[in-house]
Every structure is written in C-alpha cells, then in structure tokens.
Amino acid sequence: MGSDPGFLSALPPDAAVCVGLSGGLDSVVLLDLMHREARAASRSLTALHVHHGLSPNADDWARFCTRLCADLDVPLAVERVKVDRESPAGLEGAARAARYAAFARRPEPFVALAHHLDDQAETVLIQLLRGTGLKGVAAMPVLRALPGSRVQLFRPLLGVPRSQLAQYAKERKLAWIEDESNASTAHDRNFLRHELAPMLDARFPGWREAATRFSRHAGAANALLEELARRDGVPLEPGAGLPIVASLSSDRRANAVRAFLAVNALPMPSEARLAEMAKQLYEARGDARVRLAHAGVSLVRHRDVVQIDASGEAAGDWRVPWHGENDVDLGPGRGRVHFAKVKGEGLARALAAEPDWYFAPRSGGEKIRLHARRPTRTLKNLLQEHAVPEWQREKLPLLFKGSALAWVPGIGIAADFACEAGAEGVLPTWRVAGKGSRMLE
C-alpha cells in the first residue's frame, strides 16, 4: 500500500497532514504509511489523539499513542473533549461530534482518517436500515471539507479492505490497542460487523464492494437532485427565500422543500410529512396565510416566496419600556433594538430623553404621519405597500410615546418625533430574532 503512487494523489505535494490517531489497528497502519511517505517526500506530519474519557482505559490509550509517536518522531497532540452523554444523537454520535470539532480546530489543512472499505460498506447498510435518503447512503468521499473551518478530512484507505490493513500490520510488526467496546454488539455497527457481516461473507462475498459501488451511484444521484433543486429556486445560502414555481411536479416540489430545509440546517421530516408540506406551500392561493411548524421554526409563504421564521409564534400582548438606553432587549423571540447616535436623522434626541416611551406589538387601528406635509396613514396600508409579510406584521416592535405611534421598523419615524436638520438624533434599528437575522430601520 505504501508504495502505491496513488496513495496520496488527492493531496498537494507539500501539504501538511495531521493523522487522527485512536491507537487502534486502522489508525496505527495509517500513521505508519503516512510516516513512511512523509520521510520520502519531506512532508510535514503530525498526529492528534482525541481523549473522549468514555473508557476506563482512555488514559492508557493516550499513553500508547504518545509512546508510538515519540518512537516515530511525529509530533502528537492529545486533546481531551467533553462528550454529552444525554445528546439526542446518542453516545456514539456525540463522541463523533466532539472528535470532529477537535479536527476542525487543527492548524494543518488536512486531517487524515483511517476509514477503509469495510467502514464504507457498513455505513451504507446502516443508513439503508435507518431509512435515510440518497445523501445518507452516499459514499464517504476521499476529501471532505469540515464546515466552519479550513480543514479537510482526508481518507486515503477507502478502497482498502480491513483484512489488507491487518496483513500490513502483521508484516510491519506493528503494535496497537484494542477498544473493549468494539466487542459489544449493543452498538449498531458492531452488531453488523460481528453478527451480520459473517453471514453476508458466506453468501455474498463481494457485498462490501457492491455496497460501496451503490453508495457512489447514490452520491452522484443526490448531486443531480441538488442541482435540480437549485434550478427550481432553492437558494445557496441560509436565510434566503424559496420562490414558488407552480409548474413543478409533486416530486420536484418535495425535492425543492427537502433541499431548502437542508440549506437552512433543519432536520428532514418523514416522507409523508414532506409531501404534505410541499403540497400546502405550493398549492395555496397567493393571498392565503400559510405557516407550517417544523423543528422549532415555521415555514411561511408570503407573495409566492417561502421564508424561515425562527422567532416563534406571534407573541401576543407585551410591553417593554425605553428610557433612552442605546440597546433594548425586547424579550425571547422578539429581537433587540439598537439606537445609534446620529445628526439630522432618526428620532429627535431631546424628545428621547422624555418619559413614557415603550415598545409594543400591533393591536389594530394604528396610524402614523411620516411627513409633515402628507396625510396620516393607517399602519395596515403602509405595511401592505411596503410588502411586509403578513406573518411578520404581528411581530413588529412598534415604538410609542404615550398613545402616539413614533416608529415602525422598515416603515419610518413619525414626523412629530423626527430629528430636524443639523440636530442630534438617535436612529433605531431592529435586529430580528432567530437564524438568518437581519436589520430593519
């Protein structure tokens, strides 16, 4: 394996690499291979051992990795992480999340992991049995960027069966440690490896290669569906809206909603729930109020565009006083208002020092005169003219002085409270609560 010229072909020739070293057979073989290659190519090589603290032998594993790297003269970092034992993702999922977070903090551009052909095939079967979609059964790529970091995960052994790694370790007389939890069939992967895999080996000896080949096809198909979703209006970035294209088929609608949820990092609903969500969002009348609760947020349709409302349901009656401070927290789900000191615009600063200012939601019938030479308008008409979504109108924090409406986010300041040219003023800005928050003046 180490003499294969394609072993590290996915890496730039001079790229620094950190090996994720658990101390087990797979990662010890990878470290040995990388060490031999690094010496030949003068490549910078380091290692990282993530100490989860879940096993009574965890300290022994860290000491083993320390001795191994010292013998090879490979710099090793041992990072202790805290694993959330109550995580909804389960203990394995929580440990993996903590481990990957440690990888993301590495200064090296590449972290090499020892996943092999057996791991790939087992992952495909587990995801199929869990009923995940194409993305779930898609193959682990050789290179994958870690979100929120500059680090890429590098898996050079994905085409190598574990039996070949074991043979390599025997020939090289390598030592490694055994994780006692690997023998327990309480974990899904261990059950598949110890109970199901031997039966598949006897009946279908090429099942690992077949499962891996299927996962590559699934990955390609998923990429095509994502491309189709982009053509159907799904945005590339979270926070942007999904335009309604009425001519789409039911399958393309569901695909678009699925991709829209993924862009906004929201969990996938069941197949039936996804189809119902797509039907309601796409088939509602243009003037209908559509609000679908999902995973703690709401999908709302306004003027043929679907948006994510992460601020919760309409808040009802509330009141928050303003005493002239620069920042006002309006309470859970309502966001914050910041008052910036300006000249010649905003609210007159002298008036802001007076009492009886407060924020409150709409109650109906509010009116405001935005310009001294123009008539008073109803807030309802102004909100319609400014295309403020129906679902957001009830959430707007209105600023009152006594019974008079002084400011409406996104609409403007009443003429009776506006700052005169050259005078000192304060300009209010509302930061909307929730994911993908934005500012309204």
C-alpha positions as CSV (number, residue, x, y, z in Angstrom):
1,M,0.0,0.0,0.0
2,G,2.7,2.4,0.9
3,S,4.5,2.1,-2.4
4,D,1.3,2.8,-4.4
5,P,1.9,6.2,-6.2
6,G,-1.8,7.0,-6.0
7,F,-1.9,6.6,-2.2
8,L,-1.8,10.4,-1.6
9,S,-2.6,11.6,-5.1
10,A,-5.5,13.7,-3.8
11,L,-3.2,15.9,-1.7
12,P,-0.9,18.8,-2.8
13,P,2.7,17.6,-2.8
14,D,3.8,19.8,0.1
15,A,0.6,19.8,2.2
16,A,1.0,19.4,5.9
17,V,-1.1,16.5,7.3
18,C,-2.4,15.6,10.7
19,V,-3.3,11.9,11.3
20,G,-6.3,11.2,13.6
21,L,-4.7,8.6,15.8
22,S,-7.0,6.5,18.1
23,G,-4.4,3.8,18.7
24,G,-6.4,1.1,17.0
25,L,-5.1,-1.1,14.2
26,D,-6.6,1.1,11.4
27,S,-5.1,4.4,12.5
28,V,-1.8,2.8,13.5
29,V,-1.4,1.5,10.0
30,L,-2.4,4.9,8.5
31,L,0.2,6.6,10.7
32,D,2.9,4.1,9.6
33,L,2.0,4.6,5.9
34,M,1.9,8.4,6.3
35,H,5.2,8.4,8.2
36,R,7.0,6.4,5.5
37,E,5.6,8.7,2.8
38,A,6.4,11.9,4.8
39,R,10.1,10.8,5.2
40,A,10.4,10.1,1.5
41,A,8.7,13.4,0.4
42,S,9.8,15.6,3.3
43,R,6.2,16.3,4.2
44,S,5.2,17.9,7.5
45,L,3.4,15.2,9.5
46,T,1.7,15.5,12.9
47,A,-0.9,13.4,14.9
48,L,-3.9,14.1,17.1
49,H,-5.3,11.7,19.7
50,V,-8.8,12.7,20.9
51,H,-9.3,11.7,24.5
52,H,-13.0,11.1,25.0
53,G,-12.8,10.0,28.6
54,L,-15.5,7.3,28.0
55,S,-13.4,4.2,28.7
56,P,-11.6,3.3,31.9
57,N,-8.6,2.6,29.6
58,A,-8.7,6.0,27.9
59,D,-5.6,7.3,29.7
60,D,-3.7,4.1,28.7
61,W,-4.7,4.7,25.1
62,A,-3.3,8.2,25.2
63,R,0.0,7.0,26.7
64,F,0.3,4.3,24.0
65,C,-0.2,7.0,21.3
66,T,2.4,9.2,23.0
67,R,5.0,6.4,23.0
68,L,4.2,5.4,19.4
69,C,4.6,9.0,18.1
70,A,7.8,9.5,20.2
71,D,9.3,6.4,18.6
72,L,8.5,7.8,15.1
73,D,9.4,11.3,16.0
74,V,6.0,12.6,15.0
75,P,4.6,15.5,17.0
76,L,1.5,14.4,18.8
77,A,-1.3,16.5,20.4
78,V,-3.6,14.9,22.9
79,E,-6.9,16.8,23.2
80,R,-9.4,16.0,25.9
81,V,-13.0,16.6,24.9
82,K,-16.3,16.5,26.8
83,V,-18.9,14.2,25.4
84,D,-22.6,14.9,26.0
85,R,-23.9,11.6,27.3
86,E,-27.5,12.9,27.1
87,S,-27.2,14.0,23.4
88,P,-30.2,13.2,21.2
89,A,-27.7,11.8,18.7
90,G,-26.7,9.1,21.2
91,L,-23.3,8.5,22.8
92,E,-21.6,7.4,19.5
93,G,-23.0,10.5,17.7
94,A,-22.0,12.8,20.5
95,A,-18.4,11.4,20.6
96,R,-18.1,11.8,16.8
97,A,-19.3,15.4,17.0
98,A,-16.7,16.2,19.7
99,R,-14.0,14.4,17.8
100,Y,-14.8,16.3,14.5
101,A,-14.9,19.6,16.4
102,A,-11.3,18.8,17.6
103,F,-10.3,18.1,14.0
104,A,-11.8,21.4,12.8
105,R,-9.5,23.3,15.3
106,R,-6.3,21.9,13.8
107,P,-3.9,24.3,12.0
108,E,-3.0,21.7,9.4
109,P,-5.1,21.9,6.2
110,F,-5.7,18.1,6.1
111,V,-6.7,15.6,8.8
112,A,-6.1,12.0,7.7
113,L,-8.6,9.4,8.9
114,A,-8.3,5.6,8.6
115,H,-11.7,4.8,7.3
116,H,-11.5,1.8,5.0
117,L,-13.6,-0.3,2.6
118,D,-15.4,-2.2,5.4
119,D,-16.3,1.1,7.1
120,Q,-17.7,2.4,3.9
121,A,-19.9,-0.7,3.3
122,E,-21.1,-0.9,6.9
123,T,-22.1,2.7,6.8
124,V,-24.2,2.1,3.7
125,L,-26.0,-0.8,5.2
126,I,-26.7,1.1,8.5
127,Q,-28.1,4.1,6.6
128,L,-30.3,1.9,4.5
129,L,-31.7,0.2,7.6
130,R,-32.3,3.5,9.2
131,G,-34.3,4.6,6.1
132,T,-32.1,7.6,5.2
133,G,-32.3,9.2,1.7
134,L,-29.7,9.2,-1.0
135,K,-27.5,11.7,0.9
136,G,-27.3,9.3,3.8
137,V,-26.2,6.3,1.8
138,A,-23.8,8.3,-0.4
139,A,-20.2,7.3,-0.1
140,M,-17.7,8.9,2.2
141,P,-15.5,11.0,-0.1
142,V,-11.7,10.8,-0.1
143,L,-11.7,14.6,0.7
144,R,-14.4,16.5,2.5
145,A,-14.3,20.0,3.9
146,L,-15.3,20.4,7.6
147,P,-18.0,23.1,7.8
148,G,-16.9,26.2,9.6
149,S,-13.2,25.5,9.2
150,R,-10.3,25.5,6.7
151,V,-9.7,21.8,7.5
152,Q,-10.4,19.0,5.0
153,L,-10.8,15.4,6.1
154,F,-8.6,13.0,4.0
155,R,-9.5,9.3,3.8
156,P,-6.9,7.6,1.6
157,L,-7.8,4.0,2.6
158,L,-11.4,3.9,1.5
159,G,-10.7,1.3,-1.2
160,V,-8.7,-1.0,1.1
161,P,-10.4,-3.8,3.0
162,R,-9.6,-4.2,6.7
163,S,-8.1,-7.6,6.1
164,Q,-5.4,-6.0,4.0
165,L,-4.6,-3.5,6.8
166,A,-4.3,-6.3,9.2
167,Q,-1.9,-8.1,6.9
168,Y,0.2,-5.0,6.5
169,A,0.3,-4.5,10.3
170,K,1.5,-8.1,10.7
171,E,4.2,-7.8,8.1
172,R,5.4,-4.5,9.7
173,K,5.2,-6.0,13.2
174,L,3.1,-3.0,14.3
175,A,1.5,-2.8,17.8
176,W,-1.9,-1.4,18.5
177,I,-4.5,-1.3,21.2
178,E,-8.0,-2.9,21.2
179,D,-11.0,-0.8,22.3
180,E,-13.0,-3.1,24.5
181,S,-16.3,-1.5,23.3
182,N,-15.6,-2.9,19.8
183,A,-16.6,-6.4,21.1
184,S,-20.0,-5.3,22.3
185,T,-22.9,-5.8,19.9
186,A,-25.0,-3.2,21.7
187,H,-23.8,-0.7,19.1
188,D,-25.4,-1.0,15.6
189,R,-22.0,-1.0,13.8
190,N,-20.6,-3.7,16.0
191,F,-23.7,-5.9,15.6
192,L,-23.4,-5.6,11.8
193,R,-19.7,-6.3,11.9
194,H,-19.9,-9.3,14.3
195,E,-23.3,-10.9,13.5
196,L,-24.4,-9.9,10.0
197,A,-21.2,-9.4,8.1
198,P,-20.0,-13.1,8.5
199,M,-23.3,-14.3,7.1
200,L,-23.1,-11.9,4.1
201,D,-19.5,-13.0,3.6
202,A,-20.6,-16.6,3.3
203,R,-23.5,-15.9,0.9
204,F,-22.3,-12.7,-0.9
205,P,-18.5,-12.5,-0.7
206,G,-18.4,-9.3,-2.7
207,W,-21.0,-7.4,-0.7
208,R,-18.6,-4.8,0.5
209,E,-17.5,-3.8,-3.0
210,A,-21.2,-3.9,-4.2
211,A,-22.4,-1.7,-1.3
212,T,-19.6,0.8,-1.9
213,R,-20.3,0.9,-5.6
214,F,-24.0,1.6,-4.8
215,S,-23.1,4.4,-2.5
216,R,-21.1,6.1,-5.2
217,H,-24.1,5.9,-7.5
218,A,-26.3,7.3,-4.7
219,G,-23.9,10.2,-4.2
220,A,-24.0,11.0,-7.9
221,A,-27.8,10.8,-8.0
222,N,-28.0,13.1,-4.9
223,A,-25.8,15.6,-6.6
224,L,-28.1,15.7,-9.6
225,L,-31.1,16.2,-7.3
226,E,-29.4,19.1,-5.6
227,E,-28.6,20.7,-9.0
228,L,-32.2,20.3,-10.0
229,A,-33.3,21.9,-6.7
230,R,-31.1,25.0,-7.5
231,R,-32.8,25.3,-10.9
232,D,-36.1,25.2,-9.1
233,G,-35.2,28.1,-7.0
234,V,-33.6,26.7,-3.8
235,P,-31.0,29.3,-2.6
236,L,-27.4,28.5,-1.9
237,E,-27.3,30.3,1.4
238,P,-29.4,30.1,4.6
239,G,-31.8,32.9,5.3
240,A,-32.9,33.5,1.6
241,G,-36.4,32.6,0.4
242,L,-37.6,29.8,-1.8
243,P,-39.6,31.1,-4.7
244,I,-42.8,29.2,-5.5
245,V,-42.8,27.7,-9.0
246,A,-46.3,26.5,-9.5
247,S,-45.5,24.4,-12.6
248,L,-43.3,21.9,-10.8
249,S,-44.3,18.3,-10.4
250,S,-45.1,17.0,-7.0
251,D,-41.8,15.1,-6.8
252,R,-39.8,18.3,-7.8
253,R,-41.7,20.3,-5.2
254,A,-40.8,17.8,-2.5
255,N,-37.2,17.8,-3.7
256,A,-37.1,21.6,-3.5
257,V,-38.5,21.7,0.0
258,R,-36.1,19.0,1.1
259,A,-33.1,20.9,-0.3
260,F,-34.5,24.2,1.3
261,L,-34.6,22.6,4.7
262,A,-31.1,21.2,4.2
263,V,-29.7,24.6,3.3
264,N,-31.2,26.0,6.5
265,A,-29.7,23.2,8.6
266,L,-33.1,21.8,9.5
267,P,-33.9,18.1,10.1
268,M,-35.7,16.1,7.4
269,P,-39.4,15.3,8.1
270,S,-40.9,11.9,7.2
271,E,-41.7,11.2,3.6
272,A,-45.4,11.7,4.1
273,R,-44.9,14.9,6.1
274,L,-42.5,16.3,3.5
275,A,-45.1,15.7,0.7
276,E,-47.8,17.4,2.7
277,M,-45.6,20.4,3.4
278,A,-44.8,20.8,-0.3
279,K,-48.4,20.5,-1.2
280,Q,-49.5,23.2,1.2
281,L,-46.7,25.6,0.3
282,Y,-47.1,25.2,-3.4
283,E,-50.8,24.8,-3.9
284,A,-52.1,27.6,-1.5
285,R,-53.7,30.7,-3.0
286,G,-51.4,33.6,-3.5
287,D,-53.2,35.6,-0.7
288,A,-53.5,32.6,1.7
289,R,-51.7,32.6,5.0
290,V,-49.5,29.5,5.2
291,R,-47.5,28.8,8.3
292,L,-46.1,25.3,8.8
293,A,-44.4,24.5,12.1
294,H,-41.2,22.3,11.8
295,A,-38.3,21.6,14.2
296,G,-38.9,24.7,16.3
297,V,-39.3,27.2,13.4
298,S,-42.0,28.0,10.9
299,L,-42.1,27.8,7.1
300,V,-44.2,30.7,5.9
301,R,-45.4,31.7,2.5
302,H,-45.8,35.3,1.5
303,R,-46.2,36.6,-2.0
304,D,-45.1,33.4,-3.6
305,V,-41.9,33.1,-1.5
306,V,-41.3,30.7,1.4
307,Q,-39.3,32.0,4.3
308,I,-38.0,30.5,7.5
309,D,-39.4,32.2,10.6
310,A,-37.2,31.2,13.5
311,S,-38.6,33.7,16.0
312,G,-41.5,31.6,17.2
313,E,-45.2,32.3,17.0
314,A,-46.8,35.7,17.3
315,A,-46.1,37.0,20.8
316,G,-49.5,38.4,21.9
317,D,-49.7,41.4,24.3
318,W,-46.4,42.6,25.7
319,R,-44.8,46.0,26.6
320,V,-41.1,46.9,27.1
321,P,-40.2,50.4,28.3
322,W,-37.5,52.6,26.7
323,H,-35.6,55.0,29.0
324,G,-33.2,56.3,26.4
325,E,-30.7,53.5,26.6
326,N,-28.7,52.5,23.4
327,D,-29.9,48.9,23.4
328,V,-33.2,47.4,24.3
329,D,-33.8,43.6,24.6
330,L,-37.4,43.0,23.7
331,G,-37.6,39.6,25.2
332,P,-37.4,36.0,23.9
333,G,-38.1,35.7,20.2
334,R,-38.6,39.4,19.7
335,G,-35.0,40.6,18.9
336,R,-33.3,43.7,20.0
337,V,-33.4,47.4,19.1
338,H,-30.2,49.5,18.9
339,F,-30.2,53.3,19.0
340,A,-27.3,54.8,17.1
341,K,-26.3,58.5,17.8
342,V,-26.6,60.5,14.5
343,K,-27.2,64.0,13.3
344,G,-30.1,65.3,11.2
345,E,-32.0,62.0,11.1
346,G,-33.7,59.5,13.3
347,L,-35.7,60.5,16.4
348,A,-35.0,63.9,18.0
349,R,-32.6,63.1,20.8
350,A,-34.2,65.8,23.1
351,L,-37.6,64.0,22.8
352,A,-35.9,60.7,23.5
353,A,-35.0,61.9,27.0
354,E,-38.6,62.4,27.9
355,P,-40.6,59.8,29.8
356,D,-43.5,57.5,28.6
357,W,-41.7,55.7,25.7
358,Y,-42.3,52.0,25.2
359,F,-42.3,49.2,22.7
360,A,-45.4,47.1,22.0
361,P,-46.9,45.0,19.2
362,R,-49.8,45.9,16.9
363,S,-53.2,45.9,18.4
364,G,-55.1,47.2,15.3
365,G,-56.1,50.7,14.1
366,E,-52.7,52.3,14.5
367,K,-52.0,55.4,12.4
368,I,-48.8,57.4,11.7
369,R,-47.9,60.5,9.7
370,L,-44.4,60.0,8.2
371,H,-44.1,63.5,6.6
372,A,-45.2,66.8,7.9
373,R,-46.9,67.8,4.6
374,R,-48.5,64.5,4.0
375,P,-51.7,63.0,5.5
376,T,-51.8,60.5,8.3
377,R,-51.9,56.9,7.1
378,T,-53.1,53.7,8.6
379,L,-50.3,51.3,9.6
380,K,-52.2,48.5,7.9
381,N,-52.0,50.2,4.5
382,L,-48.3,51.1,4.9
383,L,-47.4,47.6,5.8
384,Q,-49.2,46.3,2.6
385,E,-47.4,48.9,0.5
386,H,-44.0,48.0,1.9
387,A,-44.7,44.3,1.3
388,V,-44.1,43.4,4.9
389,P,-45.1,39.7,5.2
390,E,-48.4,39.0,7.0
391,W,-46.7,36.7,9.4
392,Q,-44.2,39.3,10.4
393,R,-46.6,42.2,10.9
394,E,-47.7,40.9,14.3
395,K,-44.1,40.6,15.4
396,L,-43.1,44.2,14.6
397,P,-42.0,46.0,17.8
398,L,-43.7,49.4,17.5
399,L,-42.3,52.4,19.4
400,F,-44.9,54.6,21.2
401,K,-44.7,57.9,23.0
402,G,-47.7,57.6,25.2
403,S,-50.6,56.7,22.8
404,A,-48.8,58.1,19.8
405,L,-47.0,55.8,17.3
406,A,-43.5,57.1,16.8
407,W,-41.6,54.5,14.9
408,V,-42.3,51.3,12.8
409,P,-39.3,49.1,11.7
410,G,-39.0,49.1,8.0
411,I,-41.5,51.9,7.6
412,G,-40.1,55.0,9.3
413,I,-40.4,57.6,12.1
414,A,-43.4,59.8,12.7
415,A,-43.0,63.5,11.6
416,D,-43.8,64.8,15.1
417,F,-40.8,62.9,16.6
418,A,-38.3,63.2,13.7
419,C,-35.0,65.0,14.2
420,E,-34.5,68.3,12.4
421,A,-31.6,69.0,10.1
422,G,-28.4,69.5,11.9
423,A,-29.8,68.5,15.3
424,E,-28.8,65.5,17.3
425,G,-30.8,62.3,16.8
426,V,-30.9,58.6,17.6
427,L,-31.5,56.1,14.8
428,P,-33.4,52.9,15.9
429,T,-32.6,49.6,14.2
430,W,-34.4,46.4,15.0
431,R,-32.4,43.1,14.7
432,V,-34.9,40.4,14.0
433,A,-34.6,37.4,16.3
434,G,-33.7,33.9,15.0
435,K,-31.5,32.2,12.5
436,G,-30.7,34.4,9.5
437,S,-31.5,37.5,11.5
438,R,-31.5,40.8,9.7
439,M,-31.7,44.6,10.5
440,L,-34.7,46.9,9.9
441,E,-34.6,50.6,10.4
